[in-house]
């Protein structure tokens, strides 16, 4: 795996009802002075940061629990997924995300979810 050459800074802890405040946010920046990242590189880092903020360390890596997924959707995807507020809908989303059936969402499952949301948005805007 290539070295990303990123620096990280710690953030504030997310409390109950944190209203989108990071739970351990870090800001990735290139270590090379004057280096400019592309939009796609920034988007990839944003995905990494969001997963890091909402996930918990479990087993050999980080995972999103059902409560984490609900909080993430409410804070980070509220404009795209307005109707996902009821626990039953969150349960269905989690069931869809959890491709390996372990009751949690790992990074690969999270990225697949973001890709599905992005694809749905693309289709919506293509037909508008």
Backbone as XML, in Angstrom:
<?xml version="1.0"?>
<chain id="A" units="angstrom">
  <residue number="1" name="UNK">
    <atom name="N" x="0.849" y="-1.178" z="0.000"/>
    <atom name="CA" x="0.000" y="0.000" z="0.000"/>
    <atom name="C" x="0.891" y="1.237" z="0.000"/>
  </residue>
  <residue number="2" name="UNK">
    <atom name="N" x="0.599" y="2.225" z="-0.818"/>
    <atom name="CA" x="1.436" y="3.409" z="-0.892"/>
    <atom name="C" x="1.311" y="4.266" z="0.346"/>
  </residue>
  <residue number="3" name="UNK">
    <atom name="N" x="2.381" y="4.962" z="0.650"/>
    <atom name="CA" x="2.370" y="5.917" z="1.755"/>
    <atom name="C" x="1.667" y="7.175" z="1.287"/>
  </residue>
  <residue number="4" name="UNK">
    <atom name="N" x="0.675" y="7.627" z="2.035"/>
    <atom name="CA" x="-0.109" y="8.783" z="1.627"/>
    <atom name="C" x="0.536" y="10.107" z="1.989"/>
  </residue>
  <residue number="5" name="UNK">
    <atom name="N" x="1.517" y="10.089" z="2.870"/>
    <atom name="CA" x="2.188" y="11.330" z="3.218"/>
    <atom name="C" x="1.259" y="12.348" z="3.853"/>
  </residue>
  <residue number="6" name="UNK">
    <atom name="N" x="0.424" y="11.916" z="4.780"/>
    <atom name="CA" x="-0.566" y="12.809" z="5.370"/>
    <atom name="C" x="-0.228" y="13.091" z="6.815"/>
  </residue>
  <residue number="7" name="UNK">
    <atom name="N" x="-0.518" y="14.298" z="7.234"/>
    <atom name="CA" x="-0.422" y="14.669" z="8.637"/>
    <atom name="C" x="-1.793" y="14.587" z="9.247"/>
  </residue>
  <residue number="8" name="UNK">
    <atom name="N" x="-1.899" y="14.428" z="10.549"/>
    <atom name="CA" x="-3.208" y="14.341" z="11.197"/>
    <atom name="C" x="-3.212" y="15.216" z="12.437"/>
  </residue>
  <residue number="9" name="UNK">
    <atom name="N" x="-4.343" y="15.832" z="12.660"/>
    <atom name="CA" x="-4.542" y="16.626" z="13.870"/>
    <atom name="C" x="-5.763" y="16.080" z="14.570"/>
  </residue>
  <residue number="10" name="UNK">
    <atom name="N" x="-5.739" y="16.016" z="15.884"/>
    <atom name="CA" x="-6.874" y="15.528" z="16.648"/>
    <atom name="C" x="-7.974" y="16.559" z="16.718"/>
  </residue>
  <residue number="11" name="UNK">
    <atom name="N" x="-9.197" y="16.089" z="17.047"/>
    <atom name="CA" x="-10.327" y="16.992" z="17.156"/>
    <atom name="C" x="-11.056" y="16.780" z="18.454"/>
  </residue>
  <residue number="12" name="UNK">
    <atom name="N" x="-12.188" y="17.398" z="18.575"/>
    <atom name="CA" x="-12.993" y="17.281" z="19.781"/>
    <atom name="C" x="-13.806" y="16.015" z="19.751"/>
  </residue>
  <residue number="13" name="UNK">
    <atom name="N" x="-14.146" y="15.526" z="20.932"/>
    <atom name="CA" x="-14.978" y="14.330" z="21.012"/>
    <atom name="C" x="-16.422" y="14.681" z="20.685"/>
  </residue>
  <residue number="14" name="UNK">
    <atom name="N" x="-17.105" y="13.742" z="20.067"/>
    <atom name="CA" x="-18.518" y="13.928" z="19.748"/>
    <atom name="C" x="-19.320" y="13.434" z="20.941"/>
  </residue>
  <residue number="15" name="UNK">
    <atom name="N" x="-20.189" y="14.269" z="21.436"/>
    <atom name="CA" x="-21.058" y="13.885" z="22.535"/>
    <atom name="C" x="-22.443" y="13.593" z="22.024"/>
  </residue>
  <residue number="16" name="UNK">
    <atom name="N" x="-23.344" y="13.121" z="22.882"/>
    <atom name="CA" x="-24.713" y="12.877" z="22.449"/>
    <atom name="C" x="-25.317" y="14.160" z="21.893"/>
  </residue>
  <residue number="17" name="UNK">
    <atom name="N" x="-25.952" y="14.044" z="20.759"/>
    <atom name="CA" x="-26.552" y="15.219" z="20.126"/>
    <atom name="C" x="-25.505" y="16.208" z="19.674"/>
  </residue>
  <residue number="18" name="UNK">
    <atom name="N" x="-24.336" y="15.698" z="19.306"/>
    <atom name="CA" x="-23.211" y="16.537" z="18.949"/>
    <atom name="C" x="-23.420" y="17.395" z="17.726"/>
  </residue>
  <residue number="19" name="UNK">
    <atom name="N" x="-24.501" y="17.177" z="17.004"/>
    <atom name="CA" x="-24.833" y="18.047" z="15.898"/>
    <atom name="C" x="-23.753" y="18.173" z="14.847"/>
  </residue>
  <residue number="20" name="UNK">
    <atom name="N" x="-23.130" y="17.035" z="14.512"/>
    <atom name="CA" x="-22.164" y="17.068" z="13.438"/>
    <atom name="C" x="-20.756" y="17.451" z="13.862"/>
  </residue>
  <residue number="21" name="UNK">
    <atom name="N" x="-20.512" y="17.602" z="15.155"/>
    <atom name="CA" x="-19.162" y="17.884" z="15.600"/>
    <atom name="C" x="-18.373" y="16.579" z="15.576"/>
  </residue>
  <residue number="22" name="UNK">
    <atom name="N" x="-17.159" y="16.599" z="15.077"/>
    <atom name="CA" x="-16.358" y="15.385" z="14.946"/>
    <atom name="C" x="-16.122" y="14.695" z="16.270"/>
  </residue>
  <residue number="23" name="UNK">
    <atom name="N" x="-16.079" y="13.355" z="16.210"/>
    <atom name="CA" x="-15.848" y="12.549" z="17.391"/>
    <atom name="C" x="-14.374" y="12.177" z="17.464"/>
  </residue>
  <residue number="24" name="UNK">
    <atom name="N" x="-13.487" y="12.655" z="16.898"/>
    <atom name="CA" x="-12.090" y="12.270" z="16.885"/>
    <atom name="C" x="-11.566" y="12.665" z="15.524"/>
  </residue>
  <residue number="25" name="UNK">
    <atom name="N" x="-12.086" y="13.759" z="15.070"/>
    <atom name="CA" x="-11.780" y="14.203" z="13.715"/>
    <atom name="C" x="-10.299" y="14.472" z="13.570"/>
  </residue>
  <residue number="26" name="UNK">
    <atom name="N" x="-9.847" y="14.243" z="12.376"/>
    <atom name="CA" x="-8.491" y="14.601" z="12.061"/>
    <atom name="C" x="-8.515" y="15.255" z="10.700"/>
  </residue>
  <residue number="27" name="UNK">
    <atom name="N" x="-7.612" y="16.123" z="10.504"/>
    <atom name="CA" x="-7.562" y="16.821" z="9.232"/>
    <atom name="C" x="-6.329" y="16.343" z="8.491"/>
  </residue>
  <residue number="28" name="UNK">
    <atom name="N" x="-6.527" y="15.649" z="7.392"/>
    <atom name="CA" x="-5.403" y="15.161" z="6.618"/>
    <atom name="C" x="-4.942" y="16.235" z="5.653"/>
  </residue>
  <residue number="29" name="UNK">
    <atom name="N" x="-3.668" y="16.486" z="5.685"/>
    <atom name="CA" x="-3.084" y="17.482" z="4.803"/>
    <atom name="C" x="-1.799" y="16.904" z="4.239"/>
  </residue>
  <residue number="30" name="UNK">
    <atom name="N" x="-1.434" y="17.272" z="3.021"/>
    <atom name="CA" x="-0.166" y="16.791" z="2.485"/>
    <atom name="C" x="0.994" y="17.336" z="3.299"/>
  </residue>
  <residue number="31" name="UNK">
    <atom name="N" x="2.005" y="16.527" z="3.495"/>
    <atom name="CA" x="3.172" y="16.970" z="4.263"/>
    <atom name="C" x="4.120" y="17.820" z="3.425"/>
  </residue>
  <residue number="32" name="UNK">
    <atom name="N" x="4.024" y="17.714" z="2.131"/>
    <atom name="CA" x="4.905" y="18.477" z="1.257"/>
    <atom name="C" x="4.381" y="19.905" z="1.168"/>
  </residue>
  <residue number="33" name="UNK">
    <atom name="N" x="5.154" y="20.891" z="1.602"/>
    <atom name="CA" x="4.685" y="22.282" z="1.534"/>
    <atom name="C" x="4.343" y="22.661" z="0.097"/>
  </residue>
  <residue number="34" name="UNK">
    <atom name="N" x="3.235" y="23.308" z="-0.064"/>
    <atom name="CA" x="2.816" y="23.756" z="-1.379"/>
    <atom name="C" x="2.151" y="22.690" z="-2.226"/>
  </residue>
  <residue number="35" name="UNK">
    <atom name="N" x="2.119" y="21.447" z="-1.758"/>
    <atom name="CA" x="1.473" y="20.380" z="-2.534"/>
    <atom name="C" x="-0.031" y="20.609" z="-2.528"/>
  </residue>
  <residue number="36" name="UNK">
    <atom name="N" x="-0.658" y="20.419" z="-3.679"/>
    <atom name="CA" x="-2.103" y="20.620" z="-3.791"/>
    <atom name="C" x="-2.747" y="19.302" z="-4.170"/>
  </residue>
  <residue number="37" name="UNK">
    <atom name="N" x="-3.749" y="18.947" z="-3.411"/>
    <atom name="CA" x="-4.470" y="17.713" z="-3.708"/>
    <atom name="C" x="-5.588" y="17.993" z="-4.698"/>
  </residue>
  <residue number="38" name="UNK">
    <atom name="N" x="-5.889" y="16.987" z="-5.510"/>
    <atom name="CA" x="-7.000" y="17.100" z="-6.449"/>
    <atom name="C" x="-8.315" y="16.958" z="-5.689"/>
  </residue>
  <residue number="39" name="UNK">
    <atom name="N" x="-9.416" y="17.288" z="-6.342"/>
    <atom name="CA" x="-10.737" y="17.141" z="-5.720"/>
    <atom name="C" x="-10.990" y="15.687" z="-5.353"/>
  </residue>
  <residue number="40" name="UNK">
    <atom name="N" x="-10.582" y="14.765" z="-6.212"/>
    <atom name="CA" x="-10.807" y="13.348" z="-5.938"/>
    <atom name="C" x="-9.986" y="12.876" z="-4.748"/>
  </residue>
  <residue number="41" name="UNK">
    <atom name="N" x="-8.754" y="13.349" z="-4.637"/>
    <atom name="CA" x="-7.934" y="13.003" z="-3.475"/>
    <atom name="C" x="-8.558" y="13.545" z="-2.192"/>
  </residue>
  <residue number="42" name="UNK">
    <atom name="N" x="-9.054" y="14.773" z="-2.253"/>
    <atom name="CA" x="-9.722" y="15.361" z="-1.089"/>
    <atom name="C" x="-10.978" y="14.580" z="-0.728"/>
  </residue>
  <residue number="43" name="UNK">
    <atom name="N" x="-11.728" y="14.129" z="-1.749"/>
    <atom name="CA" x="-12.941" y="13.344" z="-1.498"/>
    <atom name="C" x="-12.589" y="12.010" z="-0.841"/>
  </residue>
  <residue number="44" name="UNK">
    <atom name="N" x="-11.516" y="11.365" z="-1.304"/>
    <atom name="CA" x="-11.091" y="10.097" z="-0.702"/>
    <atom name="C" x="-10.711" y="10.300" z="0.760"/>
  </residue>
  <residue number="45" name="UNK">
    <atom name="N" x="-9.989" y="11.376" z="1.033"/>
    <atom name="CA" x="-9.618" y="11.672" z="2.423"/>
    <atom name="C" x="-10.836" y="12.001" z="3.269"/>
  </residue>
  <residue number="46" name="UNK">
    <atom name="N" x="-11.814" y="12.675" z="2.674"/>
    <atom name="CA" x="-13.052" y="12.984" z="3.405"/>
    <atom name="C" x="-13.761" y="11.691" z="3.797"/>
  </residue>
  <residue number="47" name="UNK">
    <atom name="N" x="-13.812" y="10.708" z="2.891"/>
    <atom name="CA" x="-14.422" y="9.414" z="3.222"/>
    <atom name="C" x="-13.689" y="8.746" z="4.379"/>
  </residue>
  <residue number="48" name="UNK">
    <atom name="N" x="-12.373" y="8.754" z="4.317"/>
    <atom name="CA" x="-11.578" y="8.174" z="5.403"/>
    <atom name="C" x="-11.850" y="8.878" z="6.723"/>
  </residue>
  <residue number="49" name="UNK">
    <atom name="N" x="-11.889" y="10.203" z="6.684"/>
    <atom name="CA" x="-12.120" y="10.979" z="7.905"/>
    <atom name="C" x="-13.503" y="10.726" z="8.493"/>
  </residue>
  <residue number="50" name="UNK">
    <atom name="N" x="-14.537" y="10.709" z="7.647"/>
    <atom name="CA" x="-15.899" y="10.489" z="8.150"/>
    <atom name="C" x="-15.999" y="9.102" z="8.773"/>
  </residue>
  <residue number="51" name="UNK">
    <atom name="N" x="-15.453" y="8.094" z="8.111"/>
    <atom name="CA" x="-15.500" y="6.745" z="8.687"/>
    <atom name="C" x="-14.784" y="6.718" z="10.030"/>
  </residue>
  <residue number="52" name="UNK">
    <atom name="N" x="-13.624" y="7.352" z="10.097"/>
    <atom name="CA" x="-12.855" y="7.407" z="11.342"/>
    <atom name="C" x="-13.639" y="8.101" z="12.452"/>
  </residue>
  <residue number="53" name="UNK">
    <atom name="N" x="-14.342" y="9.177" z="12.119"/>
    <atom name="CA" x="-15.080" y="9.949" z="13.117"/>
    <atom name="C" x="-16.221" y="9.157" z="13.735"/>
  </residue>
  <residue number="54" name="UNK">
    <atom name="N" x="-16.916" y="8.360" z="12.935"/>
    <atom name="CA" x="-18.116" y="7.682" z="13.414"/>
    <atom name="C" x="-17.887" y="6.241" z="13.844"/>
  </residue>
  <residue number="55" name="UNK">
    <atom name="N" x="-16.795" y="5.650" z="13.458"/>
    <atom name="CA" x="-16.576" y="4.235" z="13.752"/>
    <atom name="C" x="-15.919" y="4.046" z="15.116"/>
  </residue>
  <residue number="56" name="UNK">
    <atom name="N" x="-15.979" y="2.803" z="15.583"/>
    <atom name="CA" x="-15.332" y="2.422" z="16.836"/>
    <atom name="C" x="-14.342" y="1.307" z="16.535"/>
  </residue>
  <residue number="57" name="UNK">
    <atom name="N" x="-13.316" y="1.229" z="17.338"/>
    <atom name="CA" x="-12.330" y="0.166" z="17.160"/>
    <atom name="C" x="-12.947" y="-1.137" z="17.663"/>
  </residue>
  <residue number="58" name="UNK">
    <atom name="N" x="-12.942" y="-2.149" z="16.793"/>
    <atom name="CA" x="-13.502" y="-3.449" z="17.162"/>
    <atom name="C" x="-12.704" y="-4.535" z="16.470"/>
  </residue>
  <residue number="59" name="UNK">
    <atom name="N" x="-12.284" y="-5.531" z="17.235"/>
    <atom name="CA" x="-11.523" y="-6.621" z="16.636"/>
    <atom name="C" x="-10.239" y="-6.104" z="16.019"/>
  </residue>
  <residue number="60" name="UNK">
    <atom name="N" x="-10.047" y="-6.406" z="14.737"/>
    <atom name="CA" x="-8.820" y="-6.020" z="14.063"/>
    <atom name="C" x="-8.899" y="-4.704" z="13.320"/>
  </residue>
  <residue number="61" name="UNK">
    <atom name="N" x="-9.968" y="-3.953" z="13.475"/>
    <atom name="CA" x="-10.076" y="-2.690" z="12.742"/>
    <atom name="C" x="-11.193" y="-1.830" z="13.276"/>
  </residue>
  <residue number="62" name="UNK">
    <atom name="N" x="-11.629" y="-0.901" z="12.464"/>
    <atom name="CA" x="-12.700" y="0.011" z="12.865"/>
    <atom name="C" x="-14.005" y="-0.454" z="12.245"/>
  </residue>
  <residue number="63" name="UNK">
    <atom name="N" x="-15.102" y="-0.242" z="12.959"/>
    <atom name="CA" x="-16.428" y="-0.676" z="12.524"/>
    <atom name="C" x="-17.472" y="0.364" z="12.885"/>
  </residue>
  <residue number="64" name="UNK">
    <atom name="N" x="-18.530" y="0.419" z="12.074"/>
    <atom name="CA" x="-19.707" y="1.224" z="12.393"/>
    <atom name="C" x="-20.761" y="0.296" z="12.971"/>
  </residue>
  <residue number="65" name="UNK">
    <atom name="N" x="-21.278" y="0.650" z="14.129"/>
    <atom name="CA" x="-22.412" y="-0.076" z="14.694"/>
    <atom name="C" x="-23.686" y="0.572" z="14.172"/>
  </residue>
  <residue number="66" name="UNK">
    <atom name="N" x="-24.815" y="-0.043" z="14.438"/>
    <atom name="CA" x="-26.094" y="0.483" z="13.953"/>
    <atom name="C" x="-26.327" y="1.913" z="14.429"/>
  </residue>
  <residue number="67" name="UNK">
    <atom name="N" x="-26.035" y="2.201" z="15.683"/>
    <atom name="CA" x="-26.210" y="3.556" z="16.213"/>
    <atom name="C" x="-25.280" y="4.545" z="15.511"/>
  </residue>
  <residue number="68" name="UNK">
    <atom name="N" x="-24.064" y="4.084" z="15.169"/>
    <atom name="CA" x="-23.115" y="4.938" z="14.452"/>
    <atom name="C" x="-23.629" y="5.260" z="13.054"/>
  </residue>
  <residue number="69" name="UNK">
    <atom name="N" x="-24.202" y="4.245" z="12.383"/>
    <atom name="CA" x="-24.750" y="4.437" z="11.038"/>
    <atom name="C" x="-25.890" y="5.446" z="11.083"/>
  </residue>
  <residue number="70" name="UNK">
    <atom name="N" x="-26.751" y="5.319" z="12.090"/>
    <atom name="CA" x="-27.882" y="6.248" z="12.218"/>
    <atom name="C" x="-27.369" y="7.670" z="12.423"/>
  </residue>
  <residue number="71" name="UNK">
    <atom name="N" x="-26.392" y="7.847" z="13.288"/>
    <atom name="CA" x="-25.832" y="9.169" z="13.551"/>
    <atom name="C" x="-25.146" y="9.726" z="12.302"/>
  </residue>
  <residue number="72" name="UNK">
    <atom name="N" x="-24.396" y="8.886" z="11.615"/>
    <atom name="CA" x="-23.701" y="9.305" z="10.396"/>
    <atom name="C" x="-24.691" y="9.766" z="9.328"/>
  </residue>
  <residue number="73" name="UNK">
    <atom name="N" x="-25.739" y="8.991" z="9.097"/>
    <atom name="CA" x="-26.750" y="9.358" z="8.103"/>
    <atom name="C" x="-27.408" y="10.686" z="8.480"/>
  </residue>
  <residue number="74" name="UNK">
    <atom name="N" x="-27.764" y="10.839" z="9.747"/>
    <atom name="CA" x="-28.422" y="12.061" z="10.197"/>
    <atom name="C" x="-27.547" y="13.292" z="10.111"/>
  </residue>
  <residue number="75" name="UNK">
    <atom name="N" x="-26.248" y="13.128" z="10.315"/>
    <atom name="CA" x="-25.335" y="14.272" z="10.312"/>
    <atom name="C" x="-24.670" y="14.526" z="8.967"/>
  </residue>
  <residue number="76" name="UNK">
    <atom name="N" x="-24.323" y="13.462" z="8.262"/>
    <atom name="CA" x="-23.503" y="13.604" z="7.061"/>
    <atom name="C" x="-24.280" y="13.451" z="5.755"/>
  </residue>
  <residue number="77" name="UNK">
    <atom name="N" x="-25.451" y="12.823" z="5.801"/>
    <atom name="CA" x="-26.216" y="12.564" z="4.572"/>
    <atom name="C" x="-27.657" y="13.038" z="4.687"/>
  </residue>
  <residue number="78" name="UNK">
    <atom name="N" x="-27.897" y="13.991" z="5.566"/>
    <atom name="CA" x="-29.266" y="14.427" z="5.850"/>
    <atom name="C" x="-29.986" y="14.976" z="4.625"/>
  </residue>
  <residue number="79" name="UNK">
    <atom name="N" x="-29.275" y="15.635" z="3.733"/>
    <atom name="CA" x="-29.913" y="16.213" z="2.548"/>
    <atom name="C" x="-30.221" y="15.157" z="1.496"/>
  </residue>
  <residue number="80" name="UNK">
    <atom name="N" x="-29.432" y="14.113" z="1.439"/>
    <atom name="CA" x="-29.631" y="13.055" z="0.445"/>
    <atom name="C" x="-30.594" y="11.985" z="0.926"/>
  </residue>
  <residue number="81" name="UNK">
    <atom name="N" x="-30.603" y="11.723" z="2.219"/>
    <atom name="CA" x="-31.394" y="10.619" z="2.770"/>
    <atom name="C" x="-32.330" y="11.117" z="3.864"/>
  </residue>
  <residue number="82" name="UNK">
    <atom name="N" x="-33.172" y="12.062" z="3.514"/>
    <atom name="CA" x="-34.067" y="12.696" z="4.490"/>
    <atom name="C" x="-34.990" y="11.719" z="5.191"/>
  </residue>
  <residue number="83" name="UNK">
    <atom name="N" x="-35.498" y="10.722" z="4.462"/>
    <atom name="CA" x="-36.523" y="9.849" z="5.033"/>
    <atom name="C" x="-35.978" y="8.813" z="6.001"/>
  </residue>
  <residue number="84" name="UNK">
    <atom name="N" x="-34.677" y="8.718" z="6.165"/>
    <atom name="CA" x="-34.111" y="7.705" z="7.053"/>
    <atom name="C" x="-33.994" y="8.278" z="8.457"/>
  </residue>
  <residue number="85" name="UNK">
    <atom name="N" x="-35.097" y="8.236" z="9.182"/>
    <atom name="CA" x="-35.120" y="8.717" z="10.557"/>
    <atom name="C" x="-35.698" y="7.663" z="11.492"/>
  </residue>
  <residue number="86" name="UNK">
    <atom name="N" x="-36.501" y="6.772" z="10.950"/>
    <atom name="CA" x="-37.130" y="5.747" z="11.762"/>
    <atom name="C" x="-36.188" y="4.563" z="11.945"/>
  </residue>
  <residue number="87" name="UNK">
    <atom name="N" x="-36.221" y="3.953" z="13.131"/>
    <atom name="CA" x="-35.317" y="2.859" z="13.444"/>
    <atom name="C" x="-35.488" y="1.683" z="12.481"/>
  </residue>
  <residue number="88" name="UNK">
    <atom name="N" x="-36.705" y="1.416" z="12.066"/>
    <atom name="CA" x="-36.950" y="0.303" z="11.139"/>
    <atom name="C" x="-36.202" y="0.512" z="9.815"/>
  </residue>
  <residue number="89" name="UNK">
    <atom name="N" x="-36.184" y="1.748" z="9.339"/>
    <atom name="CA" x="-35.481" y="2.057" z="8.095"/>
    <atom name="C" x="-33.972" y="1.944" z="8.309"/>
  </residue>
  <residue number="90" name="UNK">
    <atom name="N" x="-33.482" y="2.418" z="9.453"/>
    <atom name="CA" x="-32.065" y="2.292" z="9.780"/>
    <atom name="C" x="-31.682" y="0.818" z="9.838"/>
  </residue>
  <residue number="91" name="UNK">
    <atom name="N" x="-32.531" y="-0.009" z="10.427"/>
    <atom name="CA" x="-32.275" y="-1.452" z="10.484"/>
    <atom name="C" x="-32.131" y="-2.037" z="9.082"/>
  </residue>
  <residue number="92" name="UNK">
    <atom name="N" x="-33.007" y="-1.625" z="8.165"/>
    <atom name="CA" x="-32.953" y="-2.117" z="6.776"/>
    <atom name="C" x="-31.675" y="-1.659" z="6.086"/>
  </residue>
  <residue number="93" name="UNK">
    <atom name="N" x="-31.298" y="-0.394" z="6.294"/>
    <atom name="CA" x="-30.064" y="0.122" z="5.706"/>
    <atom name="C" x="-28.882" y="-0.683" z="6.233"/>
  </residue>
  <residue number="94" name="UNK">
    <atom name="N" x="-28.844" y="-0.897" z="7.538"/>
    <atom name="CA" x="-27.739" y="-1.639" z="8.135"/>
    <atom name="C" x="-27.690" y="-3.067" z="7.608"/>
  </residue>
  <residue number="95" name="UNK">
    <atom name="N" x="-28.840" y="-3.679" z="7.447"/>
    <atom name="CA" x="-28.905" y="-5.044" z="6.912"/>
    <atom name="C" x="-28.314" y="-5.079" z="5.501"/>
  </residue>
  <residue number="96" name="UNK">
    <atom name="N" x="-28.616" y="-4.061" z="4.710"/>
    <atom name="CA" x="-28.090" y="-3.975" z="3.348"/>
    <atom name="C" x="-26.583" y="-3.731" z="3.358"/>
  </residue>
  <residue number="97" name="UNK">
    <atom name="N" x="-26.120" y="-2.867" z="4.248"/>
    <atom name="CA" x="-24.692" y="-2.542" z="4.335"/>
    <atom name="C" x="-23.855" y="-3.718" z="4.810"/>
  </residue>
  <residue number="98" name="UNK">
    <atom name="N" x="-24.385" y="-4.469" z="5.732"/>
    <atom name="CA" x="-23.638" y="-5.521" z="6.420"/>
    <atom name="C" x="-23.551" y="-6.769" z="5.534"/>
  </residue>
  <residue number="99" name="UNK">
    <atom name="N" x="-22.723" y="-6.702" z="4.498"/>
    <atom name="CA" x="-22.654" y="-7.793" z="3.520"/>
    <atom name="C" x="-22.091" y="-9.087" z="4.092"/>
  </residue>
  <residue number="100" name="UNK">
    <atom name="N" x="-21.272" y="-9.007" z="5.143"/>
    <atom name="CA" x="-20.724" y="-10.233" z="5.719"/>
    <atom name="C" x="-21.523" y="-10.747" z="6.916"/>
  </residue>
  <residue number="101" name="UNK">
    <atom name="N" x="-22.605" y="-10.048" z="7.293"/>
    <atom name="CA" x="-23.512" y="-10.524" z="8.332"/>
    <atom name="C" x="-22.967" y="-10.489" z="9.747"/>
  </residue>
  <residue number="102" name="UNK">
    <atom name="N" x="-21.947" y="-9.652" z="10.006"/>
    <atom name="CA" x="-21.380" y="-9.613" z="11.357"/>
    <atom name="C" x="-22.049" y="-8.588" z="12.275"/>
  </residue>
  <residue number="103" name="UNK">
    <atom name="N" x="-23.077" y="-7.889" z="11.775"/>
    <atom name="CA" x="-23.803" y="-6.926" z="12.600"/>
    <atom name="C" x="-23.163" y="-5.564" z="12.661"/>
  </residue>
  <residue number="104" name="UNK">
    <atom name="N" x="-22.068" y="-5.379" z="11.940"/>
    <atom name="CA" x="-21.371" y="-4.105" z="11.904"/>
    <atom name="C" x="-20.985" y="-3.790" z="10.463"/>
  </residue>
  <residue number="105" name="UNK">
    <atom name="N" x="-20.575" y="-2.556" z="10.241"/>
    <atom name="CA" x="-20.213" y="-2.099" z="8.903"/>
    <atom name="C" x="-18.729" y="-1.742" z="8.897"/>
  </residue>
  <residue number="106" name="UNK">
    <atom name="N" x="-17.936" y="-2.476" z="8.107"/>
    <atom name="CA" x="-16.519" y="-2.146" z="8.007"/>
    <atom name="C" x="-16.309" y="-1.086" z="6.921"/>
  </residue>
  <residue number="107" name="UNK">
    <atom name="N" x="-15.069" y="-0.701" z="6.691"/>
    <atom name="CA" x="-14.799" y="0.385" z="5.749"/>
    <atom name="C" x="-15.236" y="0.038" z="4.327"/>
  </residue>
  <residue number="108" name="UNK">
    <atom name="N" x="-14.998" y="-1.204" z="3.892"/>
    <atom name="CA" x="-15.393" y="-1.592" z="2.542"/>
    <atom name="C" x="-16.910" y="-1.515" z="2.373"/>
  </residue>
  <residue number="109" name="UNK">
    <atom name="N" x="-17.650" y="-1.937" z="3.383"/>
    <atom name="CA" x="-19.110" y="-1.855" z="3.340"/>
    <atom name="C" x="-19.571" y="-0.391" z="3.351"/>
  </residue>
  <residue number="110" name="UNK">
    <atom name="N" x="-18.881" y="0.443" z="4.116"/>
    <atom name="CA" x="-19.182" y="1.871" z="4.153"/>
    <atom name="C" x="-18.963" y="2.512" z="2.781"/>
  </residue>
  <residue number="111" name="UNK">
    <atom name="N" x="-17.847" y="2.198" z="2.138"/>
    <atom name="CA" x="-17.546" y="2.761" z="0.823"/>
    <atom name="C" x="-18.583" y="2.294" z="-0.200"/>
  </residue>
  <residue number="112" name="UNK">
    <atom name="N" x="-19.010" y="1.031" z="-0.117"/>
    <atom name="CA" x="-20.059" y="0.530" z="-1.021"/>
    <atom name="C" x="-21.353" y="1.313" z="-0.810"/>
  </residue>
  <residue number="113" name="UNK">
    <atom name="N" x="-21.680" y="1.631" z="0.430"/>
    <atom name="CA" x="-22.871" y="2.422" z="0.749"/>
    <atom name="C" x="-22.767" y="3.827" z="0.144"/>
  </residue>
  <residue number="114" name="UNK">
    <atom name="N" x="-21.616" y="4.475" z="0.333"/>
    <atom name="CA" x="-21.416" y="5.812" z="-0.219"/>
    <atom name="C" x="-21.511" y="5.765" z="-1.746"/>
  </residue>
  <residue number="115" name="UNK">
    <atom name="N" x="-20.983" y="4.713" z="-2.343"/>
    <atom name="CA" x="-21.070" y="4.567" z="-3.800"/>
    <atom name="C" x="-22.521" y="4.424" z="-4.244"/>
  </residue>
  <residue number="116" name="UNK">
    <atom name="N" x="-23.337" y="3.681" z="-3.500"/>
    <atom name="CA" x="-24.760" y="3.533" z="-3.842"/>
    <atom name="C" x="-25.486" y="4.882" z="-3.747"/>
  </residue>
  <residue number="117" name="UNK">
    <atom name="N" x="-25.220" y="5.627" z="-2.682"/>
    <atom name="CA" x="-25.853" y="6.941" z="-2.510"/>
    <atom name="C" x="-25.415" y="7.872" z="-3.638"/>
  </residue>
  <residue number="118" name="UNK">
    <atom name="N" x="-24.130" y="7.860" z="-3.953"/>
    <atom name="CA" x="-23.600" y="8.715" z="-5.014"/>
    <atom name="C" x="-24.195" y="8.341" z="-6.365"/>
  </residue>
  <residue number="119" name="UNK">
    <atom name="N" x="-24.323" y="7.061" z="-6.628"/>
    <atom name="CA" x="-24.916" y="6.594" z="-7.884"/>
    <atom name="C" x="-26.375" y="7.033" z="-7.996"/>
  </residue>
  <residue number="120" name="UNK">
    <atom name="N" x="-27.122" y="6.923" z="-6.902"/>
    <atom name="CA" x="-28.521" y="7.351" z="-6.898"/>
    <atom name="C" x="-28.625" y="8.857" z="-7.152"/>
  </residue>
  <residue number="121" name="UNK">
    <atom name="N" x="-27.726" y="9.629" z="-6.568"/>
    <atom name="CA" x="-27.717" y="11.077" z="-6.803"/>
    <atom name="C" x="-27.389" y="11.375" z="-8.261"/>
  </residue>
  <residue number="122" name="UNK">
    <atom name="N" x="-26.441" y="10.658" z="-8.815"/>
    <atom name="CA" x="-26.076" y="10.842" z="-10.216"/>
    <atom name="C" x="-27.285" y="10.586" z="-11.121"/>
  </residue>
  <residue number="123" name="UNK">
    <atom name="N" x="-27.972" y="9.489" z="-10.872"/>
    <atom name="CA" x="-29.162" y="9.164" z="-11.674"/>
    <atom name="C" x="-30.234" y="10.242" z="-11.528"/>
  </residue>
  <residue number="124" name="UNK">
    <atom name="N" x="-30.428" y="10.725" z="-10.315"/>
    <atom name="CA" x="-31.424" y="11.775" z="-10.078"/>
    <atom name="C" x="-31.100" y="13.027" z="-10.886"/>
  </residue>
  <residue number="125" name="UNK">
    <atom name="N" x="-29.837" y="13.470" z="-10.814"/>
    <atom name="CA" x="-29.453" y="14.700" z="-11.486"/>
    <atom name="C" x="-29.367" y="14.527" z="-13.004"/>
  </residue>
  <residue number="126" name="UNK">
    <atom name="N" x="-29.117" y="13.331" z="-13.479"/>
    <atom name="CA" x="-29.090" y="13.064" z="-14.920"/>
    <atom name="C" x="-30.477" y="13.230" z="-15.523"/>
  </residue>
  <residue number="127" name="UNK">
    <atom name="N" x="-31.515" y="12.909" z="-14.748"/>
    <atom name="CA" x="-32.895" y="12.955" z="-15.245"/>
    <atom name="C" x="-33.588" y="14.282" z="-14.968"/>
  </residue>
  <residue number="128" name="UNK">
    <atom name="N" x="-32.909" y="15.163" z="-14.278"/>
    <atom name="CA" x="-33.511" y="16.452" z="-13.905"/>
    <atom name="C" x="-33.422" y="17.441" z="-15.048"/>
  </residue>
</chain>
